[in-house]
């Protein structure tokens, strides 16, 4: 049989350990007539009555880079699954740092186990236009006065009310952030439409509190993943490099170095310092794939002298790059099959590789390494902070 990464656990959702997970089927909707009681909707105006018991969840992703968008999608899929609501897929949008407009289904296979509808179909059903129209019929899940990025940092979305143990609250960061609150979503379970407008920033499992935690993380692992066609394309570059026969390094410098002063000194270090920190993880002379947004590749001269270095430009000819937006996913998947992976702290591009490598189950070293720490080690005690991945989010066993 051909020696290819496709003979491995690369397509991790097809592994027996994951494929065998069984979930409730939320794809059918009850159509019996129901009575919708009028209430005090003065804040948003009257909502249309309906004879269908179907309920919806609408969202616009957090307006950050692609992996912030991915996290919004994972969270809203988890919420749709756990609350048995129909997910209204986002409109085609322009996402930060992606070259052209896209829809989330350009990148993800349509999730199984939940009902979905397009935004256009949803608007036709309720006779509204655009996201401004959604506000007229939906309950907006937000807190006035709190910025979008801070909503899930300062609020845990609870599907279990507010009677939660101190131990569980501390796992969600309540001992680290005194202003954090429980946002009880059960209070709005009778609302026809829930709207999350650019507020879902963070890993789904550190945003949502549910007693069905293990079921939730298994659901996301099995049914919410990049399109299989993207994996098949990325496999060509992985086979070229040799599955688990290379090391990988993600170096984020562009916006981290120019736009965010809080990341510049912490993350954007010199190559000499990077080699000092993680040189023992990446042996001299080893094959090294570098994923980076640095346009001046001479920045890496010391590593190029030290290692057999490859950049995306060296594998690009193997891949279909007609859609330039897919390059982000290709690079993540290439890094996911490295012998060791070293990422950029605070980058959700890097953190997702950590989870993917754990999903796959055949990567020997799935430790979370970052280049700005001596030895690469990073504290992974779960504090609910969004620019990290934690083992709990990919621990799929009993």
Buried (B, 14 or more C-beta within 10 A) or exposed (E): EEEEBBEBBBBBBEBEBBEEBEBEEBEEEEEEEEEBEEEEEEEBEEBEEBEBEBBBBBBBBBBBBBBBBBBBBBBBBBBBBBBBBBBBBBBEBEBEBBEEEBBBBBBBBEBBBBBBBBBEEBBEBBEBEEBEBBBBBBBBBBBEEBEBBBBBBBBBBBBBEEEBEEEBBBBBBBBEBEEBBBBBBEEBEEBBBBBBBBBBBBBBBBBBBBEBBBBBBBBBBBBBBBBEEBBEBBBBBBBBBEBBEBBBBBBBBBEBBEEEEEBBEEBBBEBEEBBEBBBEBBBEEBBBBBBBBBEEEEBBEEBBEBBEBBBBEBBEEBBEBEBEBBBBBBBBBBBBBBBBBBBBBBBBBBBBBBBBBBBBBEBEEBBBBBBBBEEBBBEBEBBBBBBBBBEBBBEBEE
